[in-house]
Amino acid sequence: MPTPSLASLPIRRLTLRDLNACADLSEDRGWPREEHKWGLLLTAGKGYGIDDPGGGLVAACVVTEYGPREQPALAAVGMVLVAGRHARRGVGRRLMRHIVSAMGATPLTLHATSCGRPLYEELGFKVIGRAEMLRGRFVPTGDRPEVATRAATAEDLPEVARLDEEVFGADRTPIVTRLPAFADHLRVAEENGRIIGYAAAWPNMETHVVGPLIARDTTTAEALLASLAARTDRPLRTDIDVRHEELLSWAKAHGLASVTSNAVMAYGITELPGDRNRRFAPVTVAAA
Ligand SMILES: CC(C)(COP(=O)(O)OP(=O)(O)OC[C@H]1O[C@@H](n2cnc3c(N)ncnc32)[C@H](O)[C@@H]1OP(=O)(O)O)[C@@H](O)C(=O)NCCC(=O)NCCS
């Protein structure tokens, strides 16, 4: 039987059953397997992929939609991967064109690696910002945090979801409702009985990723980050919007180091919705 051409292989929706094949694909491109993250994205978002007749996946990506189901306000694209053996043969372009057309009028956003950026630019995505990836063991200074934090309880979830929607600019219920199970720690910052910020730390390979990180101001963001760091022995990773210079300097003074920075890109909008002053870090760069 002749080998079918790459261009004729169908693009299909991925499910949680594809988790292992997705992790294999990550590994194929030298990325960590990140099964826990794939699990979140394949359930909270929609996976798209192409089966390899020889086994495994030729390509994959995930799209997480936010806002009303019938007309999402925003969709985040992530984990765009093409198996190394099929690279540079137009598969990435075909998969991304499929996503752009499947999402119709919904504005799109993504964090682009330098490898993916030329393709997104060709499709009409524009750079609208940058996020700096920080990693390392947090070194506490022993100062008493100026803002009180505590573990979130089930009763906090409606208020957390309301604050998240206000700051993110779209309803992120599919992510927020999964955080208590997905994250190892979910904490809120409070002032006079009102929640003024929240953050999660979730396990990813040997690190704990801090995100989302939403806070009224830098001091609140620092208190949340420090309180999460105090509850893990693992190195932290977080991706902070470069406009939050104060938080970046503070984190670097506490042991985190810059690994790289990714371009934040958008299609169909020139700025993300919501309040960027209170939005410090995404849940993951793959889901915004
Ligand atoms: C980025 C990626 C998905 C592209 O998939 P692909 O199927 O190899 O790309 P295509 O063949 O469709 O190429 C489309 C265009 O992207 C650009 N491009 C793709 N790979 C590139 C590379 N290694 N360096 C520079 N430009 C590249 C080129 O402009 C290319 O067009 P051309 O071949 O006509 O010059 C793939 O390289 C990959 O999986 N990379 C590792 C994971 C990653 O970084 N993903 C992006 C996350 S944001």
The ligand as an SDF file (V2000), in Angstrom:
LIG
                    3D

 48 50  0  0  0  0  0  0  0  0999 V2000
    6.8970   25.1230   15.1650 C   0  0  0  0  0  0  0  0  0  0  0  0
    6.4710   23.8270   14.5030 C   0  0  0  0  0  0  0  0  0  0  0  0
    5.1210   23.4040   15.0750 C   0  0  0  0  0  0  0  0  0  0  0  0
    6.3530   24.0750   12.9930 C   0  0  0  0  0  0  0  0  0  0  0  0
    5.8340   22.9210   12.3780 O   0  0  0  0  0  0  0  0  0  0  0  0
    6.3310   22.4300   10.9200 P   0  0  0  0  0  0  0  0  0  0  0  0
    5.3500   21.4500   10.4130 O   0  0  0  0  0  0  0  0  0  0  0  0
    7.7390   21.9900   11.0220 O   0  0  0  0  0  0  0  0  0  0  0  0
    6.2560   23.8100   10.1140 O   0  0  0  0  0  0  0  0  0  0  0  0
    5.8390   24.0190    8.5980 P   0  0  0  0  0  0  0  0  0  0  0  0
    6.5720   23.0300    7.7410 O   0  0  0  0  0  0  0  0  0  0  0  0
    4.3680   24.0490    8.4720 O   0  0  0  0  0  0  0  0  0  0  0  0
    6.4670   25.4570    8.3710 O   0  0  0  0  0  0  0  0  0  0  0  0
    5.7250   26.6140    8.3040 C   0  0  0  0  0  0  0  0  0  0  0  0
    6.6560   27.8100    8.3880 C   0  0  0  0  0  0  0  0  0  0  0  0
    7.0960   27.9830    9.7290 O   0  0  0  0  0  0  0  0  0  0  0  0
    8.4570   28.4460    9.7140 C   0  0  0  0  0  0  0  0  0  0  0  0
    9.3130   27.4520   10.3700 N   0  0  0  0  0  0  0  0  0  0  0  0
    9.0150   26.1740   10.6770 C   0  0  0  0  0  0  0  0  0  0  0  0
   10.0570   25.5880   11.3040 N   0  0  0  0  0  0  0  0  0  0  0  0
   11.0090   26.5300   11.4110 C   0  0  0  0  0  0  0  0  0  0  0  0
   12.3170   26.5310   11.9600 C   0  0  0  0  0  0  0  0  0  0  0  0
   12.8520   25.4680   12.5390 N   0  0  0  0  0  0  0  0  0  0  0  0
   13.0320   27.6750   11.8870 N   0  0  0  0  0  0  0  0  0  0  0  0
   12.5340   28.7770   11.3010 C   0  0  0  0  0  0  0  0  0  0  0  0
   11.2980   28.8180   10.7550 N   0  0  0  0  0  0  0  0  0  0  0  0
   10.5390   27.7110   10.8130 C   0  0  0  0  0  0  0  0  0  0  0  0
    8.8390   28.6510    8.2910 C   0  0  0  0  0  0  0  0  0  0  0  0
    8.4710   29.9640    7.9410 O   0  0  0  0  0  0  0  0  0  0  0  0
    7.9400   27.6650    7.5940 C   0  0  0  0  0  0  0  0  0  0  0  0
    7.6890   27.9630    6.2620 O   0  0  0  0  0  0  0  0  0  0  0  0
    8.6750   27.4270    5.1020 P   0  0  0  0  0  0  0  0  0  0  0  0
    9.0310   25.9960    5.4100 O   0  0  0  0  0  0  0  0  0  0  0  0
    7.8470   27.5870    3.9010 O   0  0  0  0  0  0  0  0  0  0  0  0
    9.8630   28.3230    5.1760 O   0  0  0  0  0  0  0  0  0  0  0  0
    7.5170   22.7030   14.7430 C   0  0  0  0  0  0  0  0  0  0  0  0
    8.7730   23.1740   14.3180 O   0  0  0  0  0  0  0  0  0  0  0  0
    7.6560   22.2400   16.1620 C   0  0  0  0  0  0  0  0  0  0  0  0
    6.9290   21.3380   16.5990 O   0  0  0  0  0  0  0  0  0  0  0  0
    8.5910   22.8360   16.9250 N   0  0  0  0  0  0  0  0  0  0  0  0
    8.8810   22.4600   18.2840 C   0  0  0  0  0  0  0  0  0  0  0  0
    7.7980   22.8800   19.2080 C   0  0  0  0  0  0  0  0  0  0  0  0
    7.5140   24.3720   19.1760 C   0  0  0  0  0  0  0  0  0  0  0  0
    8.3760   25.2020   19.4040 O   0  0  0  0  0  0  0  0  0  0  0  0
    6.2530   24.6960   18.9120 N   0  0  0  0  0  0  0  0  0  0  0  0
    5.7980   26.0620   18.8560 C   0  0  0  0  0  0  0  0  0  0  0  0
    5.1850   26.3900   20.1530 C   0  0  0  0  0  0  0  0  0  0  0  0
    4.6850   28.0830   20.1930 S   0  0  0  0  0  0  0  0  0  0  0  0
  1  2  1  0
  2  3  1  0
  2  4  1  0
  2 36  1  0
  4  5  1  0
  5  6  1  0
  6  7  2  0
  6  8  1  0
  6  9  1  0
  9 10  1  0
 10 11  2  0
 10 12  1  0
 10 13  1  0
 13 14  1  0
 14 15  1  0
 15 16  1  0
 15 30  1  0
 16 17  1  0
 17 18  1  0
 17 28  1  0
 18 19  1  0
 18 27  1  0
 19 20  2  0
 20 21  1  0
 21 22  1  0
 21 27  2  0
 22 23  1  0
 22 24  2  0
 24 25  1  0
 25 26  2  0
 26 27  1  0
 28 29  1  0
 28 30  1  0
 30 31  1  0
 31 32  1  0
 32 33  2  0
 32 34  1  0
 32 35  1  0
 36 37  1  0
 36 38  1  0
 38 39  2  0
 38 40  1  0
 40 41  1  0
 41 42  1  0
 42 43  1  0
 43 44  2  0
 43 45  1  0
 45 46  1  0
 46 47  1  0
 47 48  1  0
M  END
$$$$
